[in-house]
Amino acid sequence: MDQPKDDAQGDGSRVGAAFLDALAGNPVQRVPVWFMRQAGRSLPEYRALRGVGSILDALRQPDLAAEITMQPVRRYGVDAAILYSDIIVPVHAAGFGMDIVPGRGPVAEHPFRESADLARLSRFSADEDCDYVASTVKLVAAESPVPLIGLAGAPFTVASYLIEGEPSRSFVRTKQLMHQEPGLFHALCARLVDMTVDFLSMQAGAGAQALQIFDSWVGALSEREYRRFVLPHMKEIFSRTTELDLPVILFGTNTNHLLEALRETGSRAIGLDHRTEIPEAVDRLGVGTAVQGNLDPTICLCSYDVVEEEARAVLEESRAASAYVFNLGHGVFPETDPGKLAGLVEFVHEQGLAIRQAEGR
């Protein structure tokens, strides 16, 4: 892996401190910014390096995965690297029978249907089954000028892939299992909690300086469903990751109706999608919760003057937050022009703090 340029100075003399300081609510010299799915997708150097084949095979090559993780840090000068990995890595490593099919996403050859399927997740050790991920984290942590964010999927979102067998918009089978066999659904989620904590702990031990839990599809649930079927498991995860002493960001889409429940998980940093207004979120999440977000990624497909205009609006809204990290409201689209993302990072770095401080907070 090539030596990255030290072009992401953070607060004071501490390299890369802006991101971690912002999450902690400490003073920063600039607004930190990174993008979900910044590693890969839109970068031509990623496509040239990645080639063909399953992403899961690529993830098993630490040198390759580390280089892909570092590409956006060099290209954009972002304030954090996000590990090039996937939320289904643990269940794939456990032998459940998951793959990522181009054009479809995570697919299970034999979806989760009955209690006997729990046995397919009975054995998992992150240190033994995902040692290649730890190797990637160590490589990046040793060379990156900015903090590395480790990642994992939340139980509901991962469970939905296992149960549906593929990405879903309706989550019919998942909701059927939840309501018709709640004991089985909770047993599945409890197993996924153990796997998630183990996976995150391994990444923290290997050198990750922050973590993000993706509960991408939990917005499909009502608040009552969330509190009954999801919240207990999320509380367990945040309780057990406290000892890691790292900031843990919780992100989901379409979760505006769940903000109070998300706060009750124990998370002290919430990623907001582009449908949620930052001032309202801050008011409902309360003092002590950092927020991250939330420019609509579609905006990055528009002309750059529109990108800058909308980014300014997000930064103005962010004045309501005392602890804030700029990001998109979801992941970078593959067709996004990297030049616009580079310009956006420069804009946030050069003008973000002044915009946030304008007229006081």
Phi, psi and omega in degrees: 000130180294150178291123181288152175288142178275069185248021183230054180297140180255217184289123176063221183270357183275114183296130175072018186281342186303316182297310182292321179295319180298317179298327181276354181080017179274159178299141178229157179269351175201159177284122179285152182214138167212169184234135171295139185062030176287334179278104179100204176061281189269348186277126178296328178292332174292312182297324179293323182278321188292318181068213182249175180106173183289140175299328180294329175289322179296322182293338180279002178248094187305318179299317179293311182297323179292318179297317179295321177300322185277341184304312180290335177295317179288317186290317189255336186072033179292164186267001176204147172260143175248129185304133174284100183203195179209151185289345179267003181306313181300315182289329174295314181294332179286348178091022181291331182101051179250147173216164176251111184266124179307132180085349180238319183103202182296129182227134177255125180298320177231097184299162178288124184228334187210172185300330179298336180289343176299329181296336180287351178241016189285335183240117174205126172228116182302319182296326182268318187270340181231035181299334178295329177293316177300320179297319178296314179301316181297319179298313181292314182300328182286336187241342186286136176279355181232161180299148175260131177262120172277168185212161173200162176267146176284155184306316183297312183296317178294317179301323181297323176292320180294319185281313181289329182088353180189170177302146184222153173257334184259333181055039184298308182296323179296314180291325176299313179296319180304311188274326182275327179227065184301326179297318179292319179298316179295324178295319177298313181295323178298320177294320179292328175301311180302316181294319181296312180298318179297316181296315179294319181297320178298316180295321177296317180294333180276348176130001175296141183253355174204164182224149172229131177257122181265113170247063194302326189248011183291343177295350177287348182264153171284166178298322179297317177296318181300313182295327182278316191255341187242314187306316180302322181286324178291323175300320180296317180298311183291329176295317184280341178267356178303321183293345178288339178057043176233150173294136180236115181268135176252125182231138173208166178252153180056041186251016182303323181284355184249006190304314180297321179292322177298321177299325183286351176294336186106357178292140177249012176211121184241126173274129183256136174279177189284358179269352185253128178284132185298313181302319178296318180298316180298318180297322183276329179282331176088171181296141176098357178252120175284150177237150181227134177145196352208049178293131177302121182299338177297329180302328182289355174267353180272179177297155187296328179297327176289319178304311182294319180298314182288326176295321177299319180296319178296316180296323177295318176296327184290353177301337180290341185260129176280335178237116192212140173231130179281138178201180172274166178279351171196201189278160176299133175285145182302329184273007181292137177287118180303330179298326179290323178292321177297317177296323180295317177300315180297317180298313181296320180293319185279325188238351186302314184293319180296320179293318180294329183269351180300133179066010177076169177237000000 
